[in-house]
């Protein structure tokens, strides 16, 4: 019995079935079967021309999607079913993710089994490719524990696509009659309402393809009435469950109002739709339900009242009001922009200040990374140069006392940028910043590239997310210098960011501390974090995924901490891209053996405190390797990451230590001692030689002397050979 049956169903609409089957054939799974319920001769011929192991169920033209799904499921022998429409797609590694997650659910089930596994998705249209969904935050909020729907009724707000639900086969067979319907959103919602327990996978495992409406048969306006019937049926299923009924009611009223307001229906159909929608809104309104505030509440009230004429008048007035407000806002923005532009250009007419340097890091988040290390060394070697930081309003209050700074967008900000001789950033300054001939722009970067960057993202639109490549080229044309930590980075920067800047093969200034820190510094860092003497501290620092909306730890941290025992402390650091989201670590924080260090700065101090690093594809591994301490790569979704983001080298064969693909493998690496054995040390040595090439503790000095003091390259401190460098003491050495 395979773990997963992938049921592809439907006609070969616009030829998309070919690429779907090609993707499945390119990544076959030993524990999965593929069944194609092919509707029509073209779909059958396409399916039969692929892998001989594919089971083809031939169905006549005109067979509906519901019947095709049922026919495919009837031939399935897997424990779980994943229905994939022939027009849709599966991202690389998606089926493996589903198979592994469902196997995990089967293995850990103690009570009622999980019936439905919920997945994230991307949407592709005839104009756009792989746009991320809004479902990720809901899936991230639910975490990895299995739930009864009443405990997480908001999961009903997920996009109702059957392809984003993997169903336990026994569950499907028990409820096949209720789920076999041409109304896919109904089936997607009904699956949740019938399930005893559900679980989430906060990873993209489905590609929903929207075909151009003009290429499809035109629907009769009366078809809109089916939306009302759908929600009334769903509310009937949820009538005894207060929480789920409340969410469904909100969804119903929202969708009915949007359909009425947004579609150009004939007047007779619109009136009848509004009448039926009004009856449903009154009939199913939960006791004590409060309408939303503001305009949305007015819409709801008019719908419940059945006031068609009033609603149309309200719509017209609202449109006029919005148009007037938009005109006022546009005018204000134009006047404000014109004033700022005039102020900036007046400032640009004044002489450049040769003793003014502006620093920024991570989109104005504060004093950190390579710019911070350069600024500190500049204060030592050239104290006559004034150092001003660009920091956003939210983080300005967190600056060290006395830090000279400006807030983005203010008059002083533009005047300071116009006057500065030196502009230093680890990302780019805004497009509007003018490159003055006398000014020097220093790009420090903030990592070593494993993932594709810059122009190389053109091949990966899901990762680029609409990046304006022409504007990017205009920004990099302003660079005078680009800092690099190794020759790999130098080559990749010159490829991804082609321009006439000078590459500074001087090392990353932020990594100097890994050679200057003392045993006292290591002890102090551990004391600040509350790591007791004798404990092994493991820093877990995963990167973000372009295909995930929020941060969900890819490990069951509590279970991992239990496996590793009382003497191990996990320091967990979420990627800064997720800084604004509610942390799923809240329940684990400061529990003694799991410490959330997502907001702890500087990150270099965390590295000094840790005995080992666990990461996936984060550039922190390249920095941490300077310490010559064990690194373990946890790569449960390598195939998906490599395909969606693109990479410059194969981390699986060129890793800095042991590699784990499952949580159990990761636990065994630590329990067996393999995390610091001879083979791990050998892999780390090769990795350090390649990627810590220029980091020797004097990178900031070389950068300051070259860029700010104008010293020739041959006069700079030479880079020490790696065998002559002495990293900071390990925690074990520091506490001996």
C-alpha positions in Angstrom: 0.0 0.0 0.0 1.7 3.3 -1.1 1.6 6.2 1.3 0.1 8.6 -1.3 -2.1 8.3 -4.4 -1.8 11.3 -6.6 -5.0 11.5 -8.6 -4.8 13.7 -11.7 -8.2 14.3 -13.2 -9.9 16.3 -15.9 -9.4 17.2 -19.6 -6.0 18.3 -21.0 -7.1 21.9 -20.8 -4.9 24.1 -23.0 -2.2 21.4 -22.9 -1.2 21.9 -19.3 -1.5 18.2 -18.4 1.8 17.5 -20.3 3.9 19.7 -18.0 2.2 18.4 -14.9 3.0 14.7 -15.8 6.5 15.7 -16.9 7.1 17.2 -13.4 5.8 14.0 -11.7 7.9 11.8 -13.9 11.0 13.9 -13.2 10.7 13.3 -9.5 9.2 9.8 -9.0 8.4 8.8 -5.4 8.9 5.2 -4.3 6.0 5.5 -1.9 3.4 7.1 -4.2 1.3 6.1 -7.2 0.0 8.3 -10.0 -3.5 7.8 -11.3 -4.8 9.9 -14.3 -8.5 10.0 -14.6 -8.2 11.3 -18.2 -11.3 13.0 -19.7 -11.3 12.8 -23.5 -8.9 11.4 -26.1 -6.3 14.1 -25.8 -5.9 13.6 -22.0 -5.8 9.8 -22.5 -3.1 10.0 -25.2 -1.1 12.4 -23.1 -1.2 10.2 -20.0 -0.5 7.0 -21.9 2.6 8.7 -23.5 4.2 9.2 -20.0 5.6 6.8 -17.4 4.3 3.2 -17.9 3.8 3.0 -14.1 1.1 5.7 -14.4 -2.4 4.2 -14.1 -4.7 5.7 -16.8 -8.5 5.6 -16.3 -10.0 6.6 -19.6 -13.2 8.7 -19.4 -15.4 10.1 -22.2 -15.4 13.7 -23.2 -17.8 15.8 -21.1 -17.2 13.8 -17.9 -17.4 16.3 -15.0 -14.6 16.9 -12.5 -16.6 15.2 -9.7 -17.1 12.0 -11.6 -13.4 12.0 -12.7 -12.2 12.4 -9.2 -14.4 9.6 -8.0 -13.2 7.3 -10.9 -9.6 8.0 -10.0 -10.1 7.5 -6.3 -11.8 4.1 -7.0 -8.5 2.9 -8.5 -6.4 4.3 -5.7 -4.6 2.0 -3.2 -2.7 4.7 -1.2 -3.3 5.6 2.4 -3.8 9.2 1.4 -5.3 10.9 -1.7 -4.2 14.1 -3.3 -6.5 15.4 -6.1 -4.7 17.5 -8.7 -6.6 19.0 -11.6 -5.1 18.4 -15.0 -4.7 22.2 -15.6 -2.9 22.8 -12.3 0.7 22.0 -11.3 2.8 20.6 -8.5 6.0 22.5 -7.4 9.2 20.5 -7.3 9.2 18.2 -4.3 5.6 18.8 -3.4 4.5 15.2 -3.5 7.5 14.2 -1.3 6.5 16.8 1.2 2.9 15.6 1.4 4.0 11.9 1.6 6.5 12.6 4.4 4.1 14.8 6.3 1.2 12.3 6.1 3.5 9.4 7.1 4.5 11.5 10.1 0.8 12.0 11.0 0.2 8.3 10.7 3.2 7.5 12.9 2.4 9.9 15.7 -1.4 9.4 15.8 -2.6 8.4 19.3 -6.3 9.2 19.3 -8.6 10.1 16.4 -6.6 10.1 13.2 -6.1 13.2 11.1 -8.5 13.2 8.1 -7.3 16.2 6.2 -3.9 17.8 5.7 -4.0 21.4 4.6 -1.4 22.8 2.2 -0.2 26.2 1.0 -0.3 27.1 -2.7 0.8 29.5 -5.4 -1.4 30.9 -8.1 -0.4 31.2 -11.8 -2.5 33.0 -14.3 -2.3 33.6 -18.1 -0.3 36.8 -17.2 1.6 36.0 -14.0 3.6 33.2 -12.5 3.5 31.6 -9.1 2.0 34.4 -6.9 2.1 33.5 -3.2 -1.2 33.0 -1.4 -2.5 34.7 1.8 -3.0 31.2 3.3 0.5 30.9 4.7 -0.2 33.1 7.7 -3.2 31.0 8.7 -1.3 27.8 8.2 1.7 29.2 10.2 -0.6 30.2 13.0 -2.1 26.8 13.3 1.4 25.2 13.7 2.1 21.5 13.2 -0.1 20.0 15.8 -3.3 18.2 14.7 -6.5 20.0 15.6 -10.3 19.6 15.7 -11.8 22.2 13.4 -13.6 23.9 16.4 -10.2 24.6 17.8 -9.1 26.4 14.6 -12.3 27.5 12.9 -10.3 30.2 11.0 -8.9 27.5 8.8 -12.2 27.7 7.0 -10.9 31.1 5.7 -8.2 29.2 3.6 -8.7 29.4 -0.2 -11.3 26.6 -0.9 -9.3 24.5 -3.4 -9.5 20.7 -3.2 -5.9 20.5 -4.4 -4.8 22.1 -1.1 -6.3 19.3 0.9 -4.7 15.8 1.1 -7.4 13.4 2.3 -7.1 10.2 4.2 -8.4 7.5 1.9 -10.6 5.9 4.6 -12.1 9.4 5.3 -12.8 9.9 1.5 -14.5 6.6 1.2 -16.7 7.3 4.3 -17.8 10.7 2.9 -17.4 10.2 -0.8 -21.1 10.9 -1.5 -21.0 14.2 0.3 -17.7 15.3 -1.3 -18.5 14.2 -4.9 -19.8 17.5 -6.3 -19.0 19.8 -9.2 -18.8 22.7 -6.8 -15.2 22.4 -5.8 -15.2 25.2 -3.1 -18.1 23.3 -1.5 -16.1 20.1 -1.5 -13.0 21.8 -0.1 -15.0 23.4 2.8 -17.1 20.2 3.4 -14.0 18.1 3.8 -13.0 20.3 6.8 -16.5 20.2 8.3 -16.7 16.4 8.0 -13.1 15.8 9.4 -12.6 14.7 13.0 -9.1 16.3 13.0 -7.0 18.3 10.6 -3.3 19.2 10.3 -1.4 21.9 8.4 1.7 21.9 6.2 2.9 25.5 5.9 4.7 24.9 2.6 3.7 25.4 -1.0 2.6 22.0 -2.4 0.2 23.0 -5.1 0.1 25.4 -8.1 -3.4 26.6 -8.9 -3.7 27.8 -12.5 -6.4 30.3 -13.4 -7.3 30.1 -17.1 -8.2 33.3 -18.9 -12.0 33.7 -18.5 -12.4 34.7 -22.1 -11.0 31.3 -23.1 -13.7 29.4 -21.2 -17.4 28.9 -21.9 -19.5 31.9 -20.7 -21.6 31.1 -17.6 -25.2 32.1 -17.4 -25.8 35.0 -14.9 -28.2 32.7 -12.9 -25.2 30.5 -12.0 -24.4 33.1 -9.3 -27.4 31.8 -7.3 -25.4 28.6 -6.7 -23.1 30.6 -4.3 -26.1 31.1 -2.0 -27.0 27.4 -2.1 -23.4 26.5 -1.4 -23.2 28.5 1.8 -26.6 27.4 3.0 -25.6 23.8 2.7 -22.3 24.4 4.5 -24.0 26.3 7.3 -26.5 23.4 7.6 -23.5 21.1 8.1 -22.1 23.4 10.8 -25.4 24.2 12.6 -24.3 22.6 15.9 -20.8 24.1 15.9 -20.9 27.7 17.0 -17.3 28.7 16.1 -17.3 27.2 12.6 -20.8 28.5 11.9 -19.7 32.1 12.8 -16.8 31.9 10.4 -18.9 30.4 7.6 -21.5 33.1 8.1 -18.8 35.9 7.8 -17.5 34.2 4.7 -21.0 33.9 3.2 -21.9 37.6 3.7 -18.5 38.7 2.5 -18.8 36.6 -0.7 -22.4 37.5 -1.4 -21.7 41.2 -1.0 -18.6 41.0 -3.2 -20.4 39.0 -5.9 -23.3 41.5 -6.0 -21.1 44.5 -6.0 -18.3 43.3 -8.3 -20.1 41.5 -11.1 -22.0 43.2 -13.9 -25.2 41.2 -13.6 -28.4 42.0 -15.5 -30.7 44.0 -13.3 -33.3 41.2 -13.0 -30.7 38.7 -12.0 -29.0 41.2 -9.6 -32.4 41.9 -7.9 -33.1 38.2 -7.5 -29.6 37.5 -6.2 -29.9 40.3 -3.7 -33.3 39.1 -2.5 -32.1 35.5 -2.0 -28.8 36.7 -0.4 -30.9 38.8 2.0 -33.1 35.9 3.0 -29.9 33.7 3.6 -28.2 36.5 5.6 -31.2 36.8 8.0 -31.9 33.0 8.2 -28.4 32.0 9.1 -27.3 34.9 11.2 -25.8 33.4 14.4 -27.3 34.5 17.7 -25.4 37.5 19.1 -23.5 38.1 15.9 -22.1 41.6 15.6 -21.8 43.3 12.3 -18.4 44.7 11.4 -17.8 48.4 12.0 -17.7 51.0 9.3 -18.7 50.7 5.7 -18.7 46.9 5.7 -21.2 47.0 8.6 -23.5 49.3 6.5 -23.3 46.9 3.6 -24.3 44.0 5.9 -27.2 45.9 7.4 -28.6 46.9 3.9 -28.3 43.3 2.8 -30.2 41.9 5.8 -32.8 44.6 5.3 -33.2 43.6 1.6 -32.9 47.2 0.6 -31.8 46.8 -3.0 -32.5 50.4 -4.1 -30.8 51.8 -1.0 -27.8 49.6 -1.5 -27.3 50.7 -5.1 -27.6 54.4 -4.0 -25.0 53.7 -1.2 -22.7 52.1 -3.8 -22.9 55.1 -6.0 -22.3 57.5 -3.1 -19.4 55.4 -1.9 -17.8 55.4 -5.3 -18.0 59.2 -5.5 -16.6 59.6 -2.0 -13.7 57.2 -2.8 -12.9 59.1 -6.0 -12.9 62.4 -4.2 -10.7 61.1 -1.4 -8.3 59.6 -3.9 -8.0 62.8 -5.8 -7.2 64.7 -2.5 -4.6 62.1 -1.5 -3.0 62.1 -4.9 -2.7 65.9 -4.8 -1.2 65.9 -1.3 1.3 63.2 -2.4 2.2 65.1 -5.5 2.7 68.4 -3.5 4.7 66.6 -0.8 6.9 64.8 -3.3 7.4 68.1 -5.3 8.5 69.9 -2.1 10.9 67.1 -1.0 12.3 66.9 -4.6 12.9 70.7 -4.5 14.6 70.5 -1.1 16.8 67.5 -2.2 17.9 69.1 -5.4 18.7 72.4 -3.6 20.9 70.3 -1.3 22.5 68.6 -4.3 23.7 72.0 -5.5 25.8 72.5 -2.4 29.3 71.1 -2.0 29.8 67.5 -0.9 31.0 67.2 2.7 34.3 65.2 2.6 33.9 64.3 6.2 30.4 62.9 6.2 29.5 59.2 6.0 26.0 57.8 5.9 25.3 54.2 7.0 22.3 52.0 6.7 21.6 48.3 7.2 18.7 45.9 6.5 16.3 48.5 5.1 17.0 51.0 7.9 16.4 48.6 10.8 19.4 49.9 12.9 23.1 49.6 13.6 24.2 46.2 12.5 26.0 43.9 10.1 29.0 45.0 8.0 28.1 48.7 8.0 28.2 48.7 11.8 31.6 47.0 11.9 32.9 49.5 9.3 31.5 52.4 11.2 33.2 51.2 14.4 36.6 50.9 12.7 36.1 54.3 11.0 35.6 55.9 14.5 39.0 54.4 15.5 41.0 55.1 12.3 39.4 58.3 11.1 37.4 60.0 13.9 37.2 63.2 12.0 34.6 61.6 9.6 31.1 62.1 11.0 29.0 58.9 11.0 25.2 59.3 10.5 22.8 56.3 10.5 19.6 56.0 8.6 17.1 54.4 10.9 13.3 54.1 10.6 11.0 55.7 13.1 10.1 52.4 14.8 13.7 51.4 15.5 15.1 54.9 16.3 14.2 54.5 20.0 16.4 51.3 20.2 19.6 53.0 19.0 22.5 53.2 21.4 22.4 56.6 23.2 24.1 59.4 21.3 23.9 57.7 17.8 23.7 60.4 15.2 20.8 59.4 12.9 18.1 60.6 10.5 14.6 59.2 9.8 13.9 58.2 6.2 11.8 60.6 4.2 12.4 63.7 6.4 14.0 66.9 5.1 17.2 66.2 7.2 17.4 62.7 5.6 17.5 64.0 2.1 19.8 66.8 2.9 22.2 64.5 4.7 22.2 62.0 1.7 22.8 64.9 -0.7 25.8 66.2 1.3 27.5 62.8 2.2 30.8 61.9 0.6 30.4 58.2 1.7 27.2 56.1 1.5 27.4 52.7 3.0 24.7 50.0 2.9 24.2 46.3 3.0 21.2 46.6 0.7 20.5 49.4 -1.8 19.6 53.0 -1.1 16.2 54.2 -2.6 16.0 54.7 -6.4 15.6 58.5 -5.9 19.1 58.9 -4.4 21.3 60.7 -6.9 24.8 59.5 -7.5 27.0 62.6 -7.2 30.4 62.4 -9.0 32.3 63.1 -5.8 30.3 60.6 -3.6 31.4 57.1 -2.9 28.9 54.3 -2.6 30.0 51.2 -0.7 27.9 48.1 -1.0 28.8 45.7 1.8 26.1 42.9 1.1 24.9 40.8 4.0 25.6 37.2 3.2 27.4 34.7 0.9 25.1 33.7 -2.0 23.8 30.1 -1.9 20.5 31.2 -3.4 20.2 33.1 -6.7 20.4 36.8 -6.4 19.9 39.9 -8.6 19.5 39.3 -12.3 19.7 35.6 -11.7 16.3 35.8 -10.1 14.7 36.4 -13.6 14.6 32.7 -14.0 12.7 32.3 -10.8 9.7 34.6 -10.9 8.2 33.2 -7.6 11.3 34.4 -5.8 11.7 37.7 -7.7 8.0 38.6 -6.8 7.8 41.3 -9.4 11.3 42.8 -8.9 11.9 45.7 -11.2 15.2 44.6 -12.8 15.7 47.8 -14.8 15.5 49.8 -11.5 17.9 47.2 -9.9 20.4 47.8 -12.6 20.1 51.6 -12.1 20.8 51.1 -8.4 23.9 48.9 -8.8 25.3 51.4 -11.4 25.7 53.7 -8.4 28.1 51.3 -6.6 31.8 52.2 -6.4 32.8 49.3 -4.3 31.4 45.8 -3.5 32.7 44.0 -0.4 33.3 40.2 -0.7 34.2 37.5 1.8 35.4 34.9 -0.7 36.1 34.5 -4.4 32.9 32.6 -4.9 30.9 35.7 -3.7 33.0 38.0 -5.9 32.2 35.9 -9.0 28.5 35.6 -8.2 28.1 39.3 -7.4 29.7 40.2 -10.7 27.3 37.9 -12.4 24.1 38.8 -10.6 25.0 42.6 -10.3 26.9 43.4 -13.5 28.3 47.0 -13.3 31.6 48.9 -13.2 32.2 48.8 -9.4 35.5 47.6 -7.8 35.3 44.3 -5.9 37.0 44.5 -2.5 38.2 41.0 -1.7 38.8 42.1 1.9 36.5 39.8 4.0 33.3 40.6 5.8 33.9 43.2 8.5 31.0 41.8 10.7 33.1 38.6 11.0 36.1 40.2 12.5 34.7 39.6 16.0 35.0 35.8 15.4 38.8 36.3 15.6 39.0 39.1 18.1 36.6 37.8 20.8 38.2 36.4 24.0 37.1 33.7 26.4 35.6 36.4 28.6 33.5 37.5 25.6 32.2 34.0 25.0 31.4 33.5 28.7 29.6 36.9 28.9 27.5 36.1 25.8 26.4 32.8 27.3 25.6 34.4 30.7 23.4 37.1 29.0 21.5 34.3 27.2 21.0 32.3 30.4 23.0 29.3 29.3 24.1 27.4 32.3 27.8 26.2 32.5 28.2 22.7 31.1 25.2 22.9 28.8 25.6 22.4 25.0 24.0 25.4 23.2 22.7 24.6 19.7 21.7 27.7 17.6 18.9 26.9 15.1 18.7 29.6 12.5 16.6 28.8 9.4 16.2 31.2 6.5 12.9 32.4 5.0 11.2 30.7 2.1 9.9 32.7 -0.8 7.0 30.3 -1.0 5.9 30.7 2.7 4.1 33.7 4.1 5.2 33.3 7.8 7.6 31.5 10.0 6.8 28.0 11.2 9.6 26.1 12.7 10.3 23.1 10.4 11.2 21.1 13.5 9.0 20.0 16.4 11.3 21.9 18.8 9.8 20.6 22.0 10.2 17.0 20.8 13.7 17.7 19.6 14.7 19.2 23.0 13.3 16.1 24.7 15.3 13.8 22.5 18.5 15.7 23.0 18.2 15.7 26.7 18.6 18.1 29.7 22.1 19.1 28.8 21.2 20.7 25.5 19.7 24.2 25.0 18.2 25.2 21.7 18.6 28.9 20.7 15.9 29.5 18.0 16.3 32.5 15.7 13.6 33.2 13.1 14.6 35.1 9.9 14.2 38.9 10.3 11.7 38.9 7.3 9.2 37.5 9.8 9.9 40.0 12.5 6.4 41.6 12.2 4.5 38.3 12.6 3.3 36.8 15.8 5.9 34.2 16.8 4.9 30.6 16.9 7.6 30.2 19.6 5.6 32.1 22.2 4.6 29.0 24.1 8.2 27.7 24.2 10.1 30.9 25.1 12.4 30.9 28.0 11.4 27.3 28.9 15.0 26.7 29.9 16.0 24.4 27.0 14.3 26.4 24.2 15.1 30.1 24.0 13.6 32.4 21.4 16.5 34.6 20.2 14.7 36.0 17.1 15.0 39.6 18.4 18.5 39.2 19.9 21.2 41.5 18.4 23.9 41.2 17.4 23.6 37.8 15.8 27.4 37.5 16.0 27.1 37.2 19.8 24.7 34.3 19.4 27.3 32.6 17.2 30.0 33.1 19.9 27.7 31.6 22.5 26.7 28.5 20.5 28.6 25.2 20.5 27.0 24.2 17.2 24.8 25.6 14.5 21.8 24.0 12.8 20.6 25.8 9.7 19.1 25.1 6.3 20.1 27.5 3.6 20.8 30.6 5.6 24.0 32.5 4.9 24.7 32.4 8.7 26.5 29.1 8.0 29.3 30.9 6.0 29.9 33.3 8.8 29.7 30.7 11.6 32.2 28.5 9.8 34.9 31.1 10.8 34.6 29.8 14.3 35.5 26.3 13.2 32.7 24.8 15.2 30.3 22.1 14.1 27.5 22.9 11.6 24.6 20.6 10.8 22.4 21.3 7.7 18.7 20.4 8.1 17.4 20.3 4.5 13.9 18.7 4.6 12.8 20.7 1.5 16.0 21.0 -0.5 14.4 20.0 -3.8 11.6 22.6 -3.4 13.9 25.3 -2.3 16.5 24.6 -5.1 13.8 24.7 -7.7 11.7 27.7 -6.5 14.6 30.0 -5.5 17.5 28.6 -7.5 21.0 28.0 -6.0 24.6 28.5 -7.1 25.9 25.2 -5.8 24.7 21.9 -4.5 24.7 22.2 -0.7 23.9 18.5 -0.3 27.3 17.5 -1.7 29.2 20.5 -0.5 27.9 21.0 3.0 29.9 22.3 6.0 29.1 19.2 8.0 26.5 16.5 8.5 23.2 16.8 6.6 19.8 15.7 7.9 16.7 15.3 5.8 14.3 14.4 8.6 13.9 15.4 12.3 14.8 11.8 13.3 18.0 12.0 11.3 18.9 15.3 12.9 18.3 13.9 16.4 20.5 10.9 15.6 23.3 13.1 14.4 23.5 14.7 17.8 22.8 11.6 19.9 25.4 9.6 18.1 28.1 12.3 18.3 28.4 12.5 14.5 27.8 16.3 14.6 31.4 16.7 15.6 33.1 13.5 14.3 36.0 13.3 11.9 34.0 13.4 8.7 32.1 16.5 9.9 35.4 18.2 10.7 36.8 17.3 7.2 33.7 18.7 5.5 33.9 21.9 7.6 37.6 22.4 6.8 36.9 22.2 3.0 33.9 24.6 3.5 36.0 27.1 5.5 38.8 27.1 3.0 36.3 27.9 0.2 34.0 30.4 1.9 36.0 32.0 4.7 38.8 32.9 2.3 39.3 36.5 3.2 37.9 36.6 6.7 40.8 36.8 9.1 39.8 39.5 11.7 41.1 42.6 9.8 38.4 43.0 7.1 37.0 46.3 8.5 40.5 47.8 8.7 41.2 46.9 5.1 37.9 48.4 4.0 38.4 51.6 5.9 41.9 52.1 4.8 41.1 51.5 1.1 37.7 53.4 0.8 37.9 56.2 3.4 41.7 56.8 3.7 42.5 56.1 0.1 45.4 53.7 0.7 46.5 51.5 -2.2 45.6 47.8 -2.1 49.3 46.7 -1.8 49.6 48.8 1.4 46.7 47.1 3.2 47.2 44.3 5.8 47.5 41.1 3.8 44.9 38.3 4.4 46.3 35.7 6.7 46.3 32.1 5.4 43.5 30.1 7.0 45.9 27.8 8.8 47.5 30.8 10.6 44.2 32.2 12.0 43.0 31.6 15.5 39.2 31.8 16.0 37.6 32.8 19.3 37.7 30.1 22.0 34.9 27.5 21.9 32.4 27.6 24.8 34.1 24.5 26.2 37.5 26.2 26.0 36.2 29.4 27.4 34.6 27.8 30.5 37.4 25.2 31.1 
